[in-house]
Amino acid sequence: GGGGTPMESAVRASGFAWTVVMPVEFMANALEWAPGIRSEGVVREPFVDRLSAMVHESDIGAVAAVALTEDGHGGQEYLVTGPQVLTVRDKAAAVGAARGADVELVELTEEQALASWRGQGMPEDVIAFLIDVYRDTPPEGRTVIDTVEKVTGRPARTFAQWAEEHAEHFRAQS
């Protein structure tokens, strides 16, 4: 990558062995859908066909743990992804399957998404970033790389697995 953060630059210049672990979108971001799914069984998102190679947060931890505790990872940059490229439709379907009840996906226009995010008090720079990456996700965000398997020796966890593990968050409270 190009330079990265000031922290990254300092670490690289320090003379210590370093490993950079760069995850793509976290599966846990889907927890933002939980209130809407619990109350109405609905997800409202723009750009529902956008692609994401989202990664299970436990896999990020597993890669970092190996890099920290085993030799041979110094000077490496690991882009960490999940095992599949998924659309928002795919994710909503997986959450529906895990919770045992369908999830309705409502596609927002860009204008509706902006209004919604502003209404939630989201900062303008964050909104601009989201519109950018959702409209045209960079290749790194939508390309599966086998880093998890190469580094840890086992396959990356799927979003379906993540959804099963977190199904209770998406079930209506009785």
Solvent accessible surface area in square Angstrom, and as a share of the most:
residue,aa,sasa,rsa
1,G,92,0.88
2,G,81,0.78
3,G,49,0.47
4,G,52,0.50
5,T,74,0.43
6,P,117,0.74
7,M,142,0.63
8,E,39,0.17
9,S,52,0.34
10,A,61,0.47
11,V,57,0.32
12,R,75,0.27
13,A,89,0.69
14,S,55,0.35
15,G,74,0.71
16,F,159,0.66
17,A,95,0.74
18,W,55,0.19
19,T,41,0.24
20,V,18,0.10
21,V,40,0.23
22,M,68,0.30
23,P,45,0.28
24,V,19,0.11
25,E,53,0.24
26,F,84,0.35
27,M,2,0.01
28,A,29,0.22
29,N,65,0.34
30,A,4,0.03
31,L,61,0.31
32,E,141,0.63
33,W,27,0.09
34,A,6,0.05
35,P,79,0.49
36,G,24,0.23
37,I,1,0.00
38,R,78,0.28
39,S,90,0.58
40,E,101,0.45
41,G,11,0.11
42,V,13,0.07
43,V,3,0.02
44,R,118,0.43
45,E,24,0.11
46,P,1,0.01
47,F,50,0.21
48,V,1,0.01
49,D,85,0.44
50,R,28,0.10
51,L,72,0.36
52,S,6,0.04
53,A,0,0.00
54,M,2,0.01
55,V,0,0.00
56,H,4,0.02
57,E,55,0.25
58,S,50,0.32
59,D,0,0.00
60,I,25,0.13
61,G,41,0.39
62,A,26,0.20
63,V,0,0.00
64,A,31,0.24
65,A,50,0.39
66,V,24,0.14
67,A,15,0.12
68,L,152,0.76
69,T,110,0.64
70,E,100,0.45
71,D,144,0.74
72,G,71,0.68
73,H,24,0.11
74,G,44,0.42
75,G,42,0.40
76,Q,78,0.35
77,E,64,0.29
78,Y,30,0.12
79,L,38,0.19
80,V,0,0.00
81,T,0,0.00
82,G,1,0.01
83,P,47,0.30
84,Q,81,0.36
85,V,56,0.32
86,L,22,0.11
87,T,24,0.14
88,V,0,0.00
89,R,122,0.44
90,D,60,0.31
91,K,4,0.02
92,A,3,0.02
93,A,67,0.52
94,A,21,0.16
95,V,0,0.00
96,G,6,0.06
97,A,81,0.63
98,A,7,0.06
99,R,28,0.10
100,G,68,0.65
101,A,47,0.36
102,D,130,0.68
103,V,21,0.12
104,E,102,0.46
105,L,43,0.21
106,V,49,0.28
107,E,96,0.43
108,L,24,0.12
109,T,73,0.42
110,E,49,0.22
111,E,122,0.55
112,Q,93,0.41
113,A,0,0.00
114,L,41,0.20
115,A,66,0.52
116,S,44,0.29
117,W,25,0.09
118,R,122,0.45
119,G,70,0.68
120,Q,125,0.56
121,G,61,0.58
122,M,52,0.23
123,P,77,0.48
124,E,98,0.44
125,D,106,0.55
126,V,60,0.34
127,I,3,0.01
128,A,62,0.48
129,F,124,0.52
130,L,30,0.15
131,I,13,0.07
132,D,89,0.46
133,V,31,0.18
134,Y,39,0.15
135,R,134,0.49
136,D,103,0.54
137,T,21,0.12
138,P,53,0.33
139,P,75,0.47
140,E,91,0.41
141,G,15,0.15
142,R,88,0.32
143,T,64,0.37
144,V,61,0.35
145,I,65,0.33
146,D,78,0.41
147,T,7,0.04
148,V,2,0.01
149,E,88,0.40
150,K,148,0.63
151,V,19,0.11
152,T,35,0.20
153,G,65,0.63
154,R,76,0.28
155,P,86,0.54
156,A,15,0.12
157,R,63,0.23
158,T,38,0.22
159,F,2,0.01
160,A,56,0.43
161,Q,85,0.38
162,W,0,0.00
163,A,0,0.00
164,E,109,0.49
165,E,90,0.40
166,H,35,0.16
167,A,4,0.03
168,E,98,0.44
169,H,73,0.32
170,F,1,0.00
171,R,107,0.39
172,A,69,0.53
173,Q,134,0.59
174,S,164,1.06
